Amino acid sequence: MTKIVLMIPLLLFASAAAAQDNAQQSACARDVSRFCRAKMNDGDMVVLGCLKENRSKLSKACSKVLAENNQ
């Protein structure tokens, strides 16, 4: 019983983290498809580099996500 009680906070934390990741991805999805479509299959770091290269053109939401993640 104690194992179940201890796992509940871990599951809640994991689901909250996943929800935040989804929100961050959603914030930049349009910018990725607009500015980095040709690089989408090259990996996350390449797409991140592309977003950084186009920082001045990004939506406010995506710019905020990059800033919050020290990018």
N, C-alpha and C positions, 0 to 999 in steps of 0.2 A: 504494500500500500504506500509506503513512504517513497518508493521509487517512482510511482505514478505521480505523486504530489510534487516531487522534485523535477519531474520532466515537464510539467505543465508550464512553468515560467520559461523554460528553454524553448518549448514549442511556440509560445506566444512571442518571444523575442525573435525567433527565426521567421515567423510569419510577418512580423512587423518589418524586419529587414528586407524580406522579399517584396513586400508592398512598396517600400521606399525605392528599391531598385526598379520596380515596374514604373513608378511615377517618374523617376529620373530618365528612364529609357523613353517614356512617352514624351517627356519634355523636349527631347532632342530628335525624335523620330522623323519629324518633318524636315528638320535641318539636315539630317544625314541623307535623306532621300533627295533633297534639293541640291546640296553642295558636294556630297561624297558618294553618290550612287555608284560611280565606277570603282570605288574602293571598298564597297560593302563586303565583298567576299575575301578581302585580303587580311582580315583579322581586326580585332578590337583596337589594338594599338595603332594600326594604320588609320582606322576611322577616327580615332581620337586625335591623331596628328592632323588629319584633314579638317576636323572641327576647329582645332587651334589655328590653323592657317586661315580659316574663314571666320575667325572670331568677330570681326567687325560687322559681318552680315548675319550673324546668328540671332535667333529670337531671344527676347529677354529671359524667357524661362530656361532655355538651353544655356545661355551665358551664365545664369545664376547657378545651374547645376555644375558647370565646369568650375566656377569660382568656389563653390561649396566643397568641391573635391580637390581643391588646390591645383587646378589644371590651367 
